[in-house]
Amino acid sequence: MNENDDAEKIIDADENSVWTKQGKLPQEVIVDLGKTYNLKGFTYLPQQSRWLQGVIADYEFMLSENGKQWQKVSEGEFSNIKNNPIEQLIEFKTTKARYFKFVGKRSADDTEVFGIAEIGVITE
């Protein structure tokens, strides 16, 4: 990951650890999976605390084999995520990739915060 020292919190399997990034949306985070996989979906878990901040409502999810050329495989809205901040599971057509990019386009509370408790990929 190339964002900052705390970015590993998004893949630490601890729903209580949260990574946030301040700034005007859209914001993104890029993860290098270390090798190429056949990916067919992803999961997004927003912050699980009482006072939610940076819960992403609108997103894009992109894949790359080389970290330079990106293919958008999913884009949309996590419906009602502000009132029901559960893990979101999104599936897409199986695609080979080593890198993924998660783009937060709009937060549920319309703040300029991009937040992730956990993000994961679904392999074939």
GIGIKA-V138762 format. One record per run of one state. SS is the DSSP state (H for helix, E for strand, - for the rest). FROM is the first residue (numbers start at 0). TO is the last residue. If there is no record, write none. Layout:
ss = [SS:SS]
from = [FROM:FROM]
to = [TO:TO]
//
This chain:
ss = [-:H:-:E:-:E:-:E:-:E:-:E:-:E:-:E:-]
from = [0:4:11:18:22:26:45:55:64:70:77:87:107:112:116:117:123]
to = [3:10:17:21:25:44:54:63:69:76:86:106:111:115:116:122:123]
//
